[in-house]
Amino acid sequence: MLAHPMNMIMVGKDVSNIKDVDGKPFGRELIETTRTKGSGWVDYNFMNPATKEIDAKSTYCQRVDDIFIACGIYK
C-alpha cells in the first residue's frame, strides 16, 4: 500500500492477503480485478471507522500503469 487516508499503519504493507471479517480475501480480489479487467468493484464486510461496526463495503479499483488505485464506500 502506497497511501491510506485513515490508517497510516497500512502504508508500506503488503495487503494482497488481507481478508474481511468473514474470511473473504478481498485484497487478492482487488488485485485480480485490476489485473484482469483493469477496473471494477469488490464487495466485502469491514469495520466502519465512523461507527466501529461491521458494515458492507464496496471498493472501486482502477489500474494505472503498474499500480492500482482503490476507493471504498460503506453501504
PDB file of N, CA, C and O in Angstrom:
ATOM      1  N   MET A   1       0.850  -1.167   0.000  1.00  0.00           N
ATOM      2  CA  MET A   1       0.000   0.000   0.000  1.00  0.00           C
ATOM      3  C   MET A   1       0.899   1.234   0.000  1.00  0.00           C
ATOM      4  O   MET A   1       1.805   1.368   0.823  1.00  0.00           O
ATOM      5  N   LEU A   2       0.627   2.119  -0.933  1.00  0.00           N
ATOM      6  CA  LEU A   2       1.419   3.341  -1.057  1.00  0.00           C
ATOM      7  C   LEU A   2       0.857   4.497  -0.234  1.00  0.00           C
ATOM      8  O   LEU A   2       1.606   5.375   0.193  1.00  0.00           O
ATOM      9  N   ALA A   3      -0.460   4.502  -0.008  1.00  0.00           N
ATOM     10  CA  ALA A   3      -1.093   5.583   0.752  1.00  0.00           C
ATOM     11  C   ALA A   3      -2.407   5.080   1.321  1.00  0.00           C
ATOM     12  O   ALA A   3      -3.024   4.164   0.778  1.00  0.00           O
ATOM     13  N   HIS A   4      -2.831   5.697   2.435  1.00  0.00           N
ATOM     14  CA  HIS A   4      -4.120   5.380   3.044  1.00  0.00           C
ATOM     15  C   HIS A   4      -4.587   6.630   3.793  1.00  0.00           C
ATOM     16  O   HIS A   4      -3.834   7.176   4.600  1.00  0.00           O
ATOM     17  N   PRO A   5      -5.812   7.092   3.542  1.00  0.00           N
ATOM     18  CA  PRO A   5      -6.255   8.346   4.157  1.00  0.00           C
ATOM     19  C   PRO A   5      -6.590   8.255   5.639  1.00  0.00           C
ATOM     20  O   PRO A   5      -6.598   9.277   6.326  1.00  0.00           O
ATOM     21  N   MET A   6      -6.864   7.062   6.149  1.00  0.00           N
ATOM     22  CA  MET A   6      -7.321   6.919   7.532  1.00  0.00           C
ATOM     23  C   MET A   6      -6.377   6.130   8.436  1.00  0.00           C
ATOM     24  O   MET A   6      -6.396   6.304   9.655  1.00  0.00           O
ATOM     25  N   ASN A   7      -5.556   5.268   7.849  1.00  0.00           N
ATOM     26  CA  ASN A   7      -4.758   4.344   8.651  1.00  0.00           C
ATOM     27  C   ASN A   7      -3.312   4.327   8.159  1.00  0.00           C
ATOM     28  O   ASN A   7      -2.953   3.537   7.286  1.00  0.00           O
ATOM     29  N   MET A   8      -2.504   5.189   8.717  1.00  0.00           N
ATOM     30  CA  MET A   8      -1.107   5.318   8.284  1.00  0.00           C
ATOM     31  C   MET A   8      -0.290   4.046   8.541  1.00  0.00           C
ATOM     32  O   MET A   8       0.750   3.847   7.912  1.00  0.00           O
ATOM     33  N   ILE A   9      -0.742   3.194   9.446  1.00  0.00           N
ATOM     34  CA  ILE A   9      -0.039   1.940   9.726  1.00  0.00           C
ATOM     35  C   ILE A   9      -0.033   1.039   8.491  1.00  0.00           C
ATOM     36  O   ILE A   9       0.868   0.216   8.330  1.00  0.00           O
ATOM     37  N   MET A  10      -1.028   1.188   7.625  1.00  0.00           N
ATOM     38  CA  MET A  10      -1.131   0.349   6.425  1.00  0.00           C
ATOM     39  C   MET A  10      -0.137   0.738   5.330  1.00  0.00           C
ATOM     40  O   MET A  10       0.160  -0.074   4.454  1.00  0.00           O
ATOM     41  N   VAL A  11       0.371   1.949   5.367  1.00  0.00           N
ATOM     42  CA  VAL A  11       1.293   2.419   4.327  1.00  0.00           C
ATOM     43  C   VAL A  11       2.562   1.567   4.363  1.00  0.00           C
ATOM     44  O   VAL A  11       3.191   1.395   5.408  1.00  0.00           O
ATOM     45  N   GLY A  12       2.915   1.046   3.199  1.00  0.00           N
ATOM     46  CA  GLY A  12       4.094   0.206   3.072  1.00  0.00           C
ATOM     47  C   GLY A  12       3.836  -1.275   3.286  1.00  0.00           C
ATOM     48  O   GLY A  12       4.743  -2.090   3.119  1.00  0.00           O
ATOM     49  N   LYS A  13       2.608  -1.635   3.654  1.00  0.00           N
ATOM     50  CA  LYS A  13       2.264  -3.031   3.925  1.00  0.00           C
ATOM     51  C   LYS A  13       1.808  -3.752   2.659  1.00  0.00           C
ATOM     52  O   LYS A  13       1.247  -3.145   1.747  1.00  0.00           O
ATOM     53  N   ASP A  14       2.060  -5.055   2.626  1.00  0.00           N
ATOM     54  CA  ASP A  14       1.543  -5.926   1.577  1.00  0.00           C
ATOM     55  C   ASP A  14       0.117  -6.293   1.964  1.00  0.00           C
ATOM     56  O   ASP A  14      -0.090  -6.975   2.967  1.00  0.00           O
ATOM     57  N   VAL A  15      -0.851  -5.862   1.202  1.00  0.00           N
ATOM     58  CA  VAL A  15      -2.255  -6.129   1.532  1.00  0.00           C
ATOM     59  C   VAL A  15      -2.866  -7.212   0.635  1.00  0.00           C
ATOM     60  O   VAL A  15      -4.084  -7.385   0.614  1.00  0.00           O
ATOM     61  N   SER A  16      -2.033  -7.930  -0.093  1.00  0.00           N
ATOM     62  CA  SER A  16      -2.556  -8.944  -1.001  1.00  0.00           C
ATOM     63  C   SER A  16      -3.274 -10.079  -0.278  1.00  0.00           C
ATOM     64  O   SER A  16      -4.136 -10.730  -0.869  1.00  0.00           O
ATOM     65  N   ASN A  17      -2.942 -10.329   0.977  1.00  0.00           N
ATOM     66  CA  ASN A  17      -3.580 -11.423   1.707  1.00  0.00           C
ATOM     67  C   ASN A  17      -4.571 -10.955   2.764  1.00  0.00           C
ATOM     68  O   ASN A  17      -4.989 -11.749   3.607  1.00  0.00           O
ATOM     69  N   ILE A  18      -4.952  -9.683   2.736  1.00  0.00           N
ATOM     70  CA  ILE A  18      -5.900  -9.168   3.726  1.00  0.00           C
ATOM     71  C   ILE A  18      -7.286  -9.758   3.469  1.00  0.00           C
ATOM     72  O   ILE A  18      -7.726  -9.895   2.328  1.00  0.00           O
ATOM     73  N   LYS A  19      -7.961 -10.102   4.571  1.00  0.00           N
ATOM     74  CA  LYS A  19      -9.299 -10.696   4.483  1.00  0.00           C
ATOM     75  C   LYS A  19     -10.285  -9.866   5.284  1.00  0.00           C
ATOM     76  O   LYS A  19      -9.908  -9.132   6.197  1.00  0.00           O
ATOM     77  N   ASP A  20     -11.572  -9.998   4.922  1.00  0.00           N
ATOM     78  CA  ASP A  20     -12.598  -9.308   5.705  1.00  0.00           C
ATOM     79  C   ASP A  20     -12.965 -10.152   6.926  1.00  0.00           C
ATOM     80  O   ASP A  20     -12.371 -11.207   7.149  1.00  0.00           O
ATOM     81  N   VAL A  21     -13.922  -9.703   7.702  1.00  0.00           N
ATOM     82  CA  VAL A  21     -14.296 -10.395   8.939  1.00  0.00           C
ATOM     83  C   VAL A  21     -14.883 -11.779   8.695  1.00  0.00           C
ATOM     84  O   VAL A  21     -14.919 -12.603   9.609  1.00  0.00           O
ATOM     85  N   ASP A  22     -15.343 -12.046   7.477  1.00  0.00           N
ATOM     86  CA  ASP A  22     -15.895 -13.346   7.124  1.00  0.00           C
ATOM     87  C   ASP A  22     -14.861 -14.263   6.480  1.00  0.00           C
ATOM     88  O   ASP A  22     -15.179 -15.388   6.094  1.00  0.00           O
ATOM     89  N   GLY A  23     -13.619 -13.780   6.363  1.00  0.00           N
ATOM     90  CA  GLY A  23     -12.554 -14.571   5.762  1.00  0.00           C
ATOM     91  C   GLY A  23     -12.419 -14.414   4.262  1.00  0.00           C
ATOM     92  O   GLY A  23     -11.618 -15.115   3.643  1.00  0.00           O
ATOM     93  N   LYS A  24     -13.180 -13.511   3.658  1.00  0.00           N
ATOM     94  CA  LYS A  24     -13.096 -13.285   2.217  1.00  0.00           C
ATOM     95  C   LYS A  24     -11.783 -12.565   1.897  1.00  0.00           C
ATOM     96  O   LYS A  24     -11.517 -11.505   2.463  1.00  0.00           O
ATOM     97  N   PRO A  25     -10.959 -13.118   1.004  1.00  0.00           N
ATOM     98  CA  PRO A  25      -9.676 -12.495   0.657  1.00  0.00           C
ATOM     99  C   PRO A  25      -9.849 -11.324  -0.319  1.00  0.00           C
ATOM    100  O   PRO A  25      -9.486 -11.422  -1.491  1.00  0.00           O
ATOM    101  N   PHE A  26     -10.403 -10.227   0.177  1.00  0.00           N
ATOM    102  CA  PHE A  26     -10.734  -9.112  -0.706  1.00  0.00           C
ATOM    103  C   PHE A  26      -9.490  -8.400  -1.248  1.00  0.00           C
ATOM    104  O   PHE A  26      -9.551  -7.798  -2.320  1.00  0.00           O
ATOM    105  N   GLY A  27      -8.382  -8.455  -0.539  1.00  0.00           N
ATOM    106  CA  GLY A  27      -7.143  -7.859  -1.056  1.00  0.00           C
ATOM    107  C   GLY A  27      -6.728  -8.522  -2.349  1.00  0.00           C
ATOM    108  O   GLY A  27      -6.386  -7.850  -3.322  1.00  0.00           O
ATOM    109  N   ARG A  28      -6.760  -9.838  -2.357  1.00  0.00           N
ATOM    110  CA  ARG A  28      -6.423 -10.601  -3.566  1.00  0.00           C
ATOM    111  C   ARG A  28      -7.435 -10.331  -4.675  1.00  0.00           C
ATOM    112  O   ARG A  28      -7.069 -10.230  -5.846  1.00  0.00           O
ATOM    113  N   GLU A  29      -8.716 -10.213  -4.300  1.00  0.00           N
ATOM    114  CA  GLU A  29      -9.758  -9.946  -5.295  1.00  0.00           C
ATOM    115  C   GLU A  29      -9.584  -8.563  -5.922  1.00  0.00           C
ATOM    116  O   GLU A  29      -9.797  -8.401  -7.124  1.00  0.00           O
ATOM    117  N   LEU A  30      -9.200  -7.563  -5.121  1.00  0.00           N
ATOM    118  CA  LEU A  30      -8.923  -6.234  -5.675  1.00  0.00           C
ATOM    119  C   LEU A  30      -7.784  -6.294  -6.692  1.00  0.00           C
ATOM    120  O   LEU A  30      -7.871  -5.705  -7.769  1.00  0.00           O
ATOM    121  N   ILE A  31      -6.727  -7.006  -6.342  1.00  0.00           N
ATOM    122  CA  ILE A  31      -5.573  -7.131  -7.234  1.00  0.00           C
ATOM    123  C   ILE A  31      -5.956  -7.863  -8.516  1.00  0.00           C
ATOM    124  O   ILE A  31      -5.603  -7.426  -9.611  1.00  0.00           O
ATOM    125  N   GLU A  32      -6.674  -8.970  -8.384  1.00  0.00           N
ATOM    126  CA  GLU A  32      -7.069  -9.744  -9.561  1.00  0.00           C
ATOM    127  C   GLU A  32      -8.040  -8.968 -10.455  1.00  0.00           C
ATOM    128  O   GLU A  32      -7.966  -9.062 -11.681  1.00  0.00           O
ATOM    129  N   THR A  33      -8.942  -8.208  -9.848  1.00  0.00           N
ATOM    130  CA  THR A  33      -9.882  -7.404 -10.632  1.00  0.00           C
ATOM    131  C   THR A  33      -9.131  -6.386 -11.481  1.00  0.00           C
ATOM    132  O   THR A  33      -9.420  -6.234 -12.668  1.00  0.00           O
ATOM    133  N   THR A  34      -8.168  -5.689 -10.881  1.00  0.00           N
ATOM    134  CA  THR A  34      -7.416  -4.694 -11.653  1.00  0.00           C
ATOM    135  C   THR A  34      -6.499  -5.353 -12.671  1.00  0.00           C
ATOM    136  O   THR A  34      -6.304  -4.833 -13.770  1.00  0.00           O
ATOM    137  N   ARG A  35      -5.938  -6.500 -12.302  1.00  0.00           N
ATOM    138  CA  ARG A  35      -5.020  -7.196 -13.215  1.00  0.00           C
ATOM    139  C   ARG A  35      -5.743  -7.740 -14.438  1.00  0.00           C
ATOM    140  O   ARG A  35      -5.232  -7.645 -15.555  1.00  0.00           O
ATOM    141  N   THR A  36      -6.929  -8.311 -14.237  1.00  0.00           N
ATOM    142  CA  THR A  36      -7.619  -8.970 -15.344  1.00  0.00           C
ATOM    143  C   THR A  36      -8.602  -8.074 -16.093  1.00  0.00           C
ATOM    144  O   THR A  36      -8.781  -8.227 -17.301  1.00  0.00           O
ATOM    145  N   LYS A  37      -9.243  -7.133 -15.380  1.00  0.00           N
ATOM    146  CA  LYS A  37     -10.262  -6.292 -16.003  1.00  0.00           C
ATOM    147  C   LYS A  37      -9.845  -4.838 -16.160  1.00  0.00           C
ATOM    148  O   LYS A  37     -10.450  -4.099 -16.937  1.00  0.00           O
ATOM    149  N   GLY A  38      -8.815  -4.421 -15.428  1.00  0.00           N
ATOM    150  CA  GLY A  38      -8.395  -3.029 -15.472  1.00  0.00           C
ATOM    151  C   GLY A  38      -9.075  -2.166 -14.431  1.00  0.00           C
ATOM    152  O   GLY A  38      -8.489  -1.210 -13.924  1.00  0.00           O
ATOM    153  N   SER A  39     -10.333  -2.512 -14.111  1.00  0.00           N
ATOM    154  CA  SER A  39     -11.076  -1.788 -13.076  1.00  0.00           C
ATOM    155  C   SER A  39     -12.308  -2.597 -12.694  1.00  0.00           C
ATOM    156  O   SER A  39     -12.702  -3.527 -13.397  1.00  0.00           O
ATOM    157  N   GLY A  40     -12.905  -2.227 -11.569  1.00  0.00           N
ATOM    158  CA  GLY A  40     -14.138  -2.893 -11.156  1.00  0.00           C
ATOM    159  C   GLY A  40     -14.422  -2.697  -9.687  1.00  0.00           C
ATOM    160  O   GLY A  40     -13.663  -2.047  -8.969  1.00  0.00           O
ATOM    161  N   TRP A  41     -15.529  -3.272  -9.251  1.00  0.00           N
ATOM    162  CA  TRP A  41     -15.991  -3.182  -7.860  1.00  0.00           C
ATOM    163  C   TRP A  41     -15.757  -4.494  -7.135  1.00  0.00           C
ATOM    164  O   TRP A  41     -15.902  -5.570  -7.714  1.00  0.00           O
ATOM    165  N   VAL A  42     -15.393  -4.397  -5.857  1.00  0.00           N
ATOM    166  CA  VAL A  42     -15.252  -5.559  -4.982  1.00  0.00           C
ATOM    167  C   VAL A  42     -16.054  -5.275  -3.714  1.00  0.00           C
ATOM    168  O   VAL A  42     -15.911  -4.217  -3.102  1.00  0.00           O
ATOM    169  N   ASP A  43     -16.898  -6.229  -3.329  1.00  0.00           N
ATOM    170  CA  ASP A  43     -17.734  -6.086  -2.138  1.00  0.00           C
ATOM    171  C   ASP A  43     -17.212  -6.984  -1.021  1.00  0.00           C
ATOM    172  O   ASP A  43     -16.770  -8.105  -1.272  1.00  0.00           O
ATOM    173  N   TYR A  44     -17.265  -6.484   0.208  1.00  0.00           N
ATOM    174  CA  TYR A  44     -16.827  -7.240   1.386  1.00  0.00           C
ATOM    175  C   TYR A  44     -17.364  -6.557   2.640  1.00  0.00           C
ATOM    176  O   TYR A  44     -17.974  -5.491   2.554  1.00  0.00           O
ATOM    177  N   ASN A  45     -17.145  -7.154   3.786  1.00  0.00           N
ATOM    178  CA  ASN A  45     -17.591  -6.601   5.070  1.00  0.00           C
ATOM    179  C   ASN A  45     -16.370  -6.147   5.859  1.00  0.00           C
ATOM    180  O   ASN A  45     -15.379  -6.872   5.952  1.00  0.00           O
ATOM    181  N   PHE A  46     -16.444  -4.941   6.427  1.00  0.00           N
ATOM    182  CA  PHE A  46     -15.281  -4.375   7.103  1.00  0.00           C
ATOM    183  C   PHE A  46     -15.733  -3.422   8.202  1.00  0.00           C
ATOM    184  O   PHE A  46     -16.846  -2.898   8.157  1.00  0.00           O
ATOM    185  N   MET A  47     -14.873  -3.200   9.183  1.00  0.00           N
ATOM    186  CA  MET A  47     -15.227  -2.291  10.265  1.00  0.00           C
ATOM    187  C   MET A  47     -15.263  -0.852   9.757  1.00  0.00           C
ATOM    188  O   MET A  47     -14.292  -0.349   9.192  1.00  0.00           O
ATOM    189  N   ASN A  48     -16.384  -0.214   9.968  1.00  0.00           N
ATOM    190  CA  ASN A  48     -16.557   1.180   9.609  1.00  0.00           C
ATOM    191  C   ASN A  48     -15.892   2.030  10.696  1.00  0.00           C
ATOM    192  O   ASN A  48     -16.297   1.950  11.855  1.00  0.00           O
ATOM    193  N   PRO A  49     -14.889   2.837  10.358  1.00  0.00           N
ATOM    194  CA  PRO A  49     -14.192   3.611  11.386  1.00  0.00           C
ATOM    195  C   PRO A  49     -15.069   4.678  12.045  1.00  0.00           C
ATOM    196  O   PRO A  49     -14.760   5.122  13.151  1.00  0.00           O
ATOM    197  N   ALA A  50     -16.140   5.092  11.399  1.00  0.00           N
ATOM    198  CA  ALA A  50     -17.025   6.103  11.970  1.00  0.00           C
ATOM    199  C   ALA A  50     -17.955   5.514  13.027  1.00  0.00           C
ATOM    200  O   ALA A  50     -18.237   6.159  14.037  1.00  0.00           O
ATOM    201  N   THR A  51     -18.437   4.281  12.796  1.00  0.00           N
ATOM    202  CA  THR A  51     -19.399   3.670  13.703  1.00  0.00           C
ATOM    203  C   THR A  51     -18.791   2.564  14.562  1.00  0.00           C
ATOM    204  O   THR A  51     -19.389   2.150  15.555  1.00  0.00           O
ATOM    205  N   LYS A  52     -17.604   2.085  14.184  1.00  0.00           N
ATOM    206  CA  LYS A  52     -16.942   0.955  14.862  1.00  0.00           C
ATOM    207  C   LYS A  52     -17.746  -0.337  14.738  1.00  0.00           C
ATOM    208  O   LYS A  52     -17.577  -1.256  15.539  1.00  0.00           O
ATOM    209  N   GLU A  53     -18.616  -0.407  13.739  1.00  0.00           N
ATOM    210  CA  GLU A  53     -19.402  -1.602  13.488  1.00  0.00           C
ATOM    211  C   GLU A  53     -19.018  -2.198  12.147  1.00  0.00           C
ATOM    212  O   GLU A  53     -18.489  -1.506  11.277  1.00  0.00           O
ATOM    213  N   ILE A  54     -19.289  -3.495  11.983  1.00  0.00           N
ATOM    214  CA  ILE A  54     -19.020  -4.164  10.717  1.00  0.00           C
ATOM    215  C   ILE A  54     -20.133  -3.792   9.745  1.00  0.00           C
ATOM    216  O   ILE A  54     -21.314  -4.009  10.020  1.00  0.00           O
ATOM    217  N   ASP A  55     -19.744  -3.234   8.617  1.00  0.00           N
ATOM    218  CA  ASP A  55     -20.697  -2.823   7.586  1.00  0.00           C
ATOM    219  C   ASP A  55     -20.280  -3.390   6.235  1.00  0.00           C
ATOM    220  O   ASP A  55     -19.120  -3.736   6.010  1.00  0.00           O
ATOM    221  N   ALA A  56     -21.259  -3.472   5.350  1.00  0.00           N
ATOM    222  CA  ALA A  56     -20.967  -3.842   3.965  1.00  0.00           C
ATOM    223  C   ALA A  56     -20.188  -2.697   3.328  1.00  0.00           C
ATOM    224  O   ALA A  56     -20.500  -1.526   3.541  1.00  0.00           O
ATOM    225  N   LYS A  57     -19.178  -3.048   2.547  1.00  0.00           N
ATOM    226  CA  LYS A  57     -18.341  -2.046   1.896  1.00  0.00           C
ATOM    227  C   LYS A  57     -18.131  -2.448   0.447  1.00  0.00           C
ATOM    228  O   LYS A  57     -17.985  -3.630   0.137  1.00  0.00           O
ATOM    229  N   SER A  58     -18.115  -1.469  -0.432  1.00  0.00           N
ATOM    230  CA  SER A  58     -17.791  -1.673  -1.841  1.00  0.00           C
ATOM    231  C   SER A  58     -16.591  -0.802  -2.163  1.00  0.00           C
ATOM    232  O   SER A  58     -16.544   0.376  -1.807  1.00  0.00           O
ATOM    233  N   THR A  59     -15.625  -1.398  -2.839  1.00  0.00           N
ATOM    234  CA  THR A  59     -14.423  -0.659  -3.226  1.00  0.00           C
ATOM    235  C   THR A  59     -14.256  -0.720  -4.736  1.00  0.00           C
ATOM    236  O   THR A  59     -14.286  -1.793  -5.339  1.00  0.00           O
ATOM    237  N   TYR A  60     -14.082   0.446  -5.327  1.00  0.00           N
ATOM    238  CA  TYR A  60     -13.802   0.530  -6.757  1.00  0.00           C
ATOM    239  C   TYR A  60     -12.293   0.583  -6.919  1.00  0.00           C
ATOM    240  O   TYR A  60     -11.614   1.349  -6.236  1.00  0.00           O
ATOM    241  N   CYS A  61     -11.776  -0.227  -7.818  1.00  0.00           N
ATOM    242  CA  CYS A  61     -10.332  -0.239  -8.061  1.00  0.00           C
ATOM    243  C   CYS A  61     -10.059  -0.013  -9.549  1.00  0.00           C
ATOM    244  O   CYS A  61     -10.823  -0.443 -10.413  1.00  0.00           O
ATOM    245  N   GLN A  62      -8.957   0.670  -9.819  1.00  0.00           N
ATOM    246  CA  GLN A  62      -8.587   1.035 -11.183  1.00  0.00           C
ATOM    247  C   GLN A  62      -7.083   0.866 -11.340  1.00  0.00           C
ATOM    248  O   GLN A  62      -6.312   1.353 -10.513  1.00  0.00           O
ATOM    249  N   ARG A  63      -6.667   0.186 -12.384  1.00  0.00           N
ATOM    250  CA  ARG A  63      -5.248   0.022 -12.664  1.00  0.00           C
ATOM    251  C   ARG A  63      -4.733   1.244 -13.418  1.00  0.00           C
ATOM    252  O   ARG A  63      -5.361   1.726 -14.361  1.00  0.00           O
ATOM    253  N   VAL A  64      -3.573   1.733 -12.979  1.00  0.00           N
ATOM    254  CA  VAL A  64      -2.893   2.838 -13.649  1.00  0.00           C
ATOM    255  C   VAL A  64      -1.429   2.419 -13.779  1.00  0.00           C
ATOM    256  O   VAL A  64      -0.685   2.413 -12.798  1.00  0.00           O
ATOM    257  N   ASP A  65      -1.029   2.073 -14.987  1.00  0.00           N
ATOM    258  CA  ASP A  65       0.308   1.534 -15.239  1.00  0.00           C
ATOM    259  C   ASP A  65       0.549   0.309 -14.364  1.00  0.00           C
ATOM    260  O   ASP A  65      -0.158  -0.687 -14.514  1.00  0.00           O
ATOM    261  N   ASP A  66       1.510   0.347 -13.466  1.00  0.00           N
ATOM    262  CA  ASP A  66       1.822  -0.836 -12.653  1.00  0.00           C
ATOM    263  C   ASP A  66       1.314  -0.719 -11.212  1.00  0.00           C
ATOM    264  O   ASP A  66       1.738  -1.486 -10.347  1.00  0.00           O
ATOM    265  N   ILE A  67       0.421   0.221 -10.951  1.00  0.00           N
ATOM    266  CA  ILE A  67      -0.185   0.343  -9.621  1.00  0.00           C
ATOM    267  C   ILE A  67      -1.703   0.330  -9.766  1.00  0.00           C
ATOM    268  O   ILE A  67      -2.228   0.455 -10.872  1.00  0.00           O
ATOM    269  N   PHE A  68      -2.401   0.178  -8.649  1.00  0.00           N
ATOM    270  CA  PHE A  68      -3.847   0.346  -8.723  1.00  0.00           C
ATOM    271  C   PHE A  68      -4.302   1.272  -7.620  1.00  0.00           C
ATOM    272  O   PHE A  68      -3.706   1.354  -6.546  1.00  0.00           O
ATOM    273  N   ILE A  69      -5.369   1.957  -7.923  1.00  0.00           N
ATOM    274  CA  ILE A  69      -5.985   2.918  -7.002  1.00  0.00           C
ATOM    275  C   ILE A  69      -7.318   2.323  -6.573  1.00  0.00           C
ATOM    276  O   ILE A  69      -8.067   1.791  -7.393  1.00  0.00           O
ATOM    277  N   ALA A  70      -7.602   2.417  -5.287  1.00  0.00           N
ATOM    278  CA  ALA A  70      -8.857   1.888  -4.768  1.00  0.00           C
ATOM    279  C   ALA A  70      -9.508   2.904  -3.847  1.00  0.00           C
ATOM    280  O   ALA A  70      -8.835   3.585  -3.073  1.00  0.00           O
ATOM    281  N   CYS A  71     -10.832   2.995  -3.943  1.00  0.00           N
ATOM    282  CA  CYS A  71     -11.587   3.907  -3.098  1.00  0.00           C
ATOM    283  C   CYS A  71     -12.863   3.192  -2.670  1.00  0.00           C
ATOM    284  O   CYS A  71     -13.649   2.749  -3.507  1.00  0.00           O
ATOM    285  N   GLY A  72     -13.061   3.085  -1.345  1.00  0.00           N
ATOM    286  CA  GLY A  72     -14.195   2.328  -0.845  1.00  0.00           C
ATOM    287  C   GLY A  72     -15.265   3.200  -0.211  1.00  0.00           C
ATOM    288  O   GLY A  72     -15.005   4.304   0.267  1.00  0.00           O
ATOM    289  N   ILE A  73     -16.493   2.656  -0.226  1.00  0.00           N
ATOM    290  CA  ILE A  73     -17.634   3.306   0.409  1.00  0.00           C
ATOM    291  C   ILE A  73     -18.356   2.287   1.267  1.00  0.00           C
ATOM    292  O   ILE A  73     -18.432   1.110   0.915  1.00  0.00           O
ATOM    293  N   TYR A  74     -18.887   2.741   2.397  1.00  0.00           N
ATOM    294  CA  TYR A  74     -19.715   1.877   3.234  1.00  0.00           C
ATOM    295  C   TYR A  74     -21.163   2.054   2.808  1.00  0.00           C
ATOM    296  O   TYR A  74     -21.607   3.167   2.524  1.00  0.00           O
ATOM    297  N   LYS A  75     -21.883   0.965   2.768  1.00  0.00           N
ATOM    298  CA  LYS A  75     -23.278   0.988   2.313  1.00  0.00           C
ATOM    299  C   LYS A  75     -24.219   1.304   3.464  1.00  0.00           C
ATOM    300  O   LYS A  75     -25.433   1.366   3.270  1.00  0.00           O
TER     301      LYS A  75
END
